[in-house]
Amino acid sequence: MSKNLALVTGATKGLGYRIAKQLEADGYFVIGTYVREYSNEHIKELETDSMKLFRVDASDFEACEAFAKKVNEDYGALQVLVNNAGVVRDNLMLRMSHDDFKQVIDVNLTGVFNMTKVFAKAMLRKKAGSIVNITSVIGEIGNVGQANYAASKAGLIGFSKSIAKEFASRNIRVNCVAPGFIATDMTANLEESLQKEILKNVALQTFGEAQDVANAVSFLVSDKAKYITGQTLNVCGGLVI
């Protein structure tokens, strides 16, 4: 392909969709994945000439292998991989089911291993590329009711640092973006008093926007960040200082 190729997991809504659209605007041909069942009409509405979507479960290694084979054959090696797909299953640890703990780890951490393993081979052969993993400030500070989510996101930071060291000799950079409280439909529906309580811990006293996260990804995969690898960029308005 004449265009650089980027893959974004969890690309049909929220942060993933915003990241995919930003990379598309940056000139990439974007391949996005999703796991929920959507109508063909909805997927076609989201797709463009330079953005195509595929249904793939990142936690299923065999499905990831088959998907990578198709992408490499039909489109070529990735220039950019953004592992964004994630789930939450919140509960206090003593009330948390084994399945809820396992599912979050399977998607948020093992899913990143799966996608990185199957796509990195072609990137390493090409000796060029950038991987950005979307973690969370919760992986750095923890949170009540999110032991599973915090564990998955903290693990993702350690995973990223490790493979940054492994891939550096092949000119592959690996970094994380850690969002804080980002404005979503869910935060918009919170009572004003609860929003104010949340923002007490945010230095800038406001929720971030999905575009803030997309901008961070856009920077990290660009030549402006060519000397940055193994790092975590917090996009949190000063929640973590």
N, C-alpha and C positions, 0 to 999 in steps of 0.2 A: 504493500500500500504506500501511496505517496505521503499520506498523513501519518503522524505518530499515533500509536495505538494505546489507549488507556482502558483499563477494566476497573469498574466500581461495583462492589457487591452491595446488595441492599439499596438499589438505585431508583426505586419507583416512588419513593416518598421521603419527606423529612430531609435530614442531613445528606443522605446518599443521593437523592435527586438533585439537591442544590449543588453538591460537589460535581456530579456528572455534568450538569449544565454549565458550570464554570469551566470545567476542562474542555467541554465542547466549544465554548466561547474562546478558549485559549488556542484553539486550532487542532485539538485532538479528535480522532474518530473514537467514540466512546462505546464500549460494550458494557452493559449493565446487567446485573442479575437480580432476581427476586425469587421468593419462595412461596408467597401467598398465591392463592388461585384468583386470577383476574380474568375478566372477559377479554376476548381477542380485540374487541373494539377499544377497550380501555388501554391496552398495551399499544395499539396502533396510534392512539391519540398522543401517547408519550414519546413514541419513536419519531425520529427525524432522519434525514438523509445521512447524518453523521452520528446517530445514536441508535443502537439496536439493543433490544432487551431479550434475555433468555431466562427461563425458569430453571434454577439450579439450587439444590440444597447444599450449602457449604459444609455442613456437618457430615455429609455422605462422601467419603473419600473416592469411592469408585465413580460416583456421578461427577465429581470434580475432575478426575482423570479423563473421563470421556469428553467432558466439556473442554478441557485444555487441548486435547487432541484436535477437536473440531476447530477451535479458535486458531490454533497454530497453523492448521492446514488451510483454513479459509481466509484468515486475515494476516497471519504472520506473528512474530514475537512481540510481546508487549514492551512498550517503553515505560509505562506507568501501571502499577497495581495499587489500588486503594481498597484495603479491607475495612469495610464499614459495617457490614451486616451484624446485627446484634439483637439480643432479646433481654427482657427483664422478667423475673419471677420473684417479686419482693415478698419477704416475710421475715419475722424474727427467726434467728437461727434455730432455736429449739422447736419452733413450729414449722420450719421449712422441711418439705418432703425431700427424700433422696432424689426423686425424679426432677423436682424443680432445681435442685443444685446441679444435677448432672446435665440437664438441658441447657442451662446457661453456660456452663463450661464447654459443652459440646459445640455450641454455636459460636460463642464469643472468643474462645481460645483455640479449640481444636479445629474449628472452621477456618481460622486464619492460617494455622499450620497446613491444613489441606490445600487451600488455594495457593499459598506461597510455594509449597513443595511442587505442585504440578505446573505452575507457571514460571517459577524461577529458573528452571533448567534452560529454557530457550533464552531467557534474559542473560543468563551467565555466559552462554555461548556467544551471544551478541556483544558481551562486555559493555553493556550500557543499560541504564534504567534506574528507576526510583520506585521504592515501595513506601507507602504511607499507611500506617495502621491507626485506626480511630479508636483510641482508648478513652479514658475519662478521668477527671480529677478524683473521682471516687476511688479509683485504683491507687491513688496517692494518699488520700486522707481517710478512706473508709466512710461508712455511713450505716446508721442503724437500719436494720431490715434489708440490707443489701450485701450480706456476707458473700453470697454466690457471685453477684455482679462485681463487687470489689475484687474478689479473688481472680476472676476472669480478666479484669482490666489491668490489675497489677501484674498478672502473669504475662499479659501482652506486652507490657513495657520491658520486662526481662527478656522475653522472646525476641523482641525487636533489637535490643542492645546486642544480644548474642549473634543473631544472624547479620547484623551490621558489621561485626568483626569478621564473620565468615565470608561475606560477599564483597568486602571492600577491595580485595585484590583484583576482582573482576569489574570494578568500577560501578557496582550497584550500591546505591545509598538506601538506607532504611531508617525511617524516622516515625515518630508518633505525633498525633495531634490529640490533645486531651481537652475536650469541651467541658465547660462548667454548666451553669444553668442557662439553657438556650430557650428562647421563646418558641413555644409550640402551641398547638391547639389545646393541649393539656394544661399548660401553664396559664393560658388565656382564660380558662374556665375556673381557675382557682379563685377563691374569695380574696378580696383585696387585702384583708388582714393577714392572710397566709402568705401572699406575695411579699408583703412588707417584711414579714418575719424571715422569709428566705433571703431577701436582699440585705438584711442586716449584716450578713457575712461576706457580702460582695463589695469590694472597695469602691467600684464605680457606680454602685447603687442602681444597677439596671440589668435586665436580662440581656444576654447576647442574642444574636440573630444567626440563623443557619448560614447566611452569606459570610459571616465572620469566620466560620469554620472552613467554608469553601475557599475563602481567600488564603487561609493558612496552608491548606493543601496545595493550592495553586502555586504559592511561593515555594514550598518545600520540593516540589517536583521540577521547578524551573532551574535554569542555569544560575539564577541569583543565589541559590542555595547549594551550589556545587561543592562547597567545602563543609557541608553540614551532614553528618550521619550519626546514627546512634542516639539521637536527642528526642526529647519530648517537649513539644511546644504547647503550653497551656493557653487555652483560649477561654478565659474564665472571669475576666473583669476584675482580677485581683482576689478571687476566692482563695487561691493558694499563693501566698507570698512568703 
